[in-house]
């Protein structure tokens, strides 16, 4: 196998390679693409171009300028998408001086560069090269240097996306991230105006949560990241925020204290029975444990303490909630469910569950669905009892 060297990567981001990309971007078959490229390029450069063309096609969902950007497979997966990065950058004042540590291929870096003078740091020389090429239009500088040694004290504020795979496997434990927890503490001591991007399931030190605003951000039904906002970047220190971003960047959010599942009195009211409608909060709400705050805002009730599902008698048209009309509560009995959906000519069925040990695809096969109509089946647990709710989806998350 031919391995690319530094000269190959520098060629890749240059003008000569740009002409190659333009001439071959329409070739969909990777093998045919490499065969064509090998007529004029070395094996290493042909492989690099073919990989970039494939990555650019995948990256379109994240970046409108993907056709001109450079990626690695892991870099693309970990990068903050354009909409989310732009939303986050709005917290940084215009015309400031910023530092983006562990900048990766430059998702957040590009957005920060549009706000002010920004320097990006990444210890991987290839990643730093790609980030520099991606951020070139915003005149943003990028340095191949360890984030732990980057100088944050003189910046107006700084952003960091610690490496969650320093040992090769992803982890949500901050003590296993790179830079280390100790290094991150030192950076915060040097400059307390910071934004720290973490996995949604991370558990930051309680002391950090007390001095920061914790925000969970979702896009397209998936919670993408948690951000700890420190110092002047925090809107309200010590609170939690769940934010849903629509495709055009519109933000829908809710703030509050985390659900206290250990105390039943934390909820004003638990539903005595199913209302006419069932509501499922957005993924960011669930990740932030703000279901109770959501129930209070919309005057609806959880099915039970700790339930992710809420219920009420009035339909709600809000992006933070998926809304389902309950058509009929049924026992979790395959024969009865099969008969119910067959009678209504349902052939396409959305199956949802929480806290129920049922494999949706196996249940779908057992139901032997056939028909032209669509439906929804929601399996919910209340105590020891599982109820199958035949339902109709009214509002999907934004």
Buried (B, 14 or more C-beta within 10 A) or exposed (E): EEEBEEEBBEBBBEEEBEEBBEEBBEBEEEEEBBEBBBEEBBBBBBBBBBBBBBBBEEBEEBBEEBBEBBBBEBBBEBBBBBBBBBBBBEBBEEEBEBBBBBBBBBBBBBBBBBBBBBBBBBBBEBBBBBBBBBBBEBEBBBBBBBBBEBBBEEBBBBBBBBBBEEEEEEBBEBEBBBBBBEBBBEBBEBBBBBBBBBBBEBEBEEEBBEBBBBBBBBBBEEBBBBBBBBBEBBEEBEBBBBBBBBEEEEBBBBBBEBBBBEEEEBBEEBBEEBBEBBBBBBBBBBBBBBBBBBBBBBEBBBBBBBBBBBBBEEBBEBBBBBBBBBBEBBEBEEEEBBEBBBEEEBEEBBBBBBBBEEEBEEBBEEBEBEBEEEBBBBBBBBEEEBBBBBBEBBBEBB
